[in-house]
Structure formats: structure tokens, C-alpha cells
Amino acid sequence: MWEELLLDYMGEFSNHCIPFPGLLEMLRELKENRFCCKVKKYS
């Protein structure tokens, strides 16, 4: 059962999450300071 939930989360979360204002800027700053490895651009 948990495997199905994990697969659903991994496959569908990005379709339902709502970013907060300034999220991309924050992720870019984290990346520049090596707190983050990858910023994926969504359009």
C-alpha cells in the first residue's frame, strides 16, 4: 500500500503543488549558496 502512495506522490505531486511568491528566487539563491542541487523551471 505505501508503495502505491509513494508512486502517486512522485508522479502527481508536481501537478497539484502551489508555489509561494518568491519561490524561484529563493531556490536560485539556495543553489548559488550550494544548499540546492537543481532548480527545475516550470512554465
C-alpha positions in Angstrom: 0.0 0.0 0.0 2.7 2.5 0.9 4.4 1.8 -2.4 1.3 2.9 -4.3 1.1 6.1 -2.2 4.8 6.8 -2.9 4.4 6.3 -6.6 1.4 8.5 -6.7 3.2 11.2 -4.7 6.3 11.0 -7.0 4.1 11.1 -10.2 1.4 13.6 -9.3 2.6 16.0 -6.6 4.1 18.5 -9.1 0.6 18.7 -10.8 -1.0 19.8 -7.5 1.5 21.8 -5.5 1.2 25.6 -5.4 4.4 27.6 -5.2 4.6 30.6 -2.9 5.6 34.1 -4.0 9.3 34.3 -4.4 9.9 30.6 -4.6 12.1 30.5 -7.7 14.2 33.4 -6.4 14.7 31.6 -3.1 15.7 28.3 -4.9 18.1 30.2 -7.1 19.7 31.8 -4.0 19.9 28.4 -2.3 21.5 27.0 -5.4 24.1 29.8 -5.6 25.0 29.1 -1.9 25.1 25.3 -2.6 22.1 24.5 -0.5 20.3 23.1 -3.5 21.4 21.0 -6.4 18.9 21.6 -9.2 16.2 24.2 -10.0 13.6 22.9 -12.5 11.8 25.6 -14.4 8.1 25.2 -14.8 6.0 27.2 -17.2 
